């Protein structure tokens, strides 16, 4: 049963994930995601297959809330002209997914990244995703940075399948 929980977190100035010039969303974004996954990997082991559907949903909701809360602390609020705030966080225990949305604005300019930068970001977050309970239990984690009006600045999905190409990277 999906959970459309909106994780209430307050905006803070922590600076650093959105950097660069005119319209760039740079690789420092991956650092906070990697640290959050690393922190979650230090939690007590969870056996998704042996858990009841209710236990799975509770674990997934708690994991998503921890990720969103940790990520929220890294979001810039006005630094370098960038502002970001947490959007909704949704989980689905049956589909084994966590979807985290971050709403980003940058003085109306479009924010984008190139394929090489995205690959570097994926390599960094996937190296931390590997060997966590999230990965061992086959949970796909999607973090989407959304532009005003609904466009996507960048979307990163960590899953065993997506991260396999970055193994040993």
Secondary structure, 3 states (H helix, E strand, C coil): CEECCCCCCCCCCCCCCCCCCCCECCCHHHHHHHHHHHHHHCCCCCCCCCCCHHHHHHHHHHHHHHHHHHHHCCCCECHHHCEEEEEEEEEECCCCEEEEEEEEECCCCCCECCHHHHHHHHHHHHHHHCCCHHHHCCCEEEEEEECCCCCEEEEEEECHHHHHCCCCC
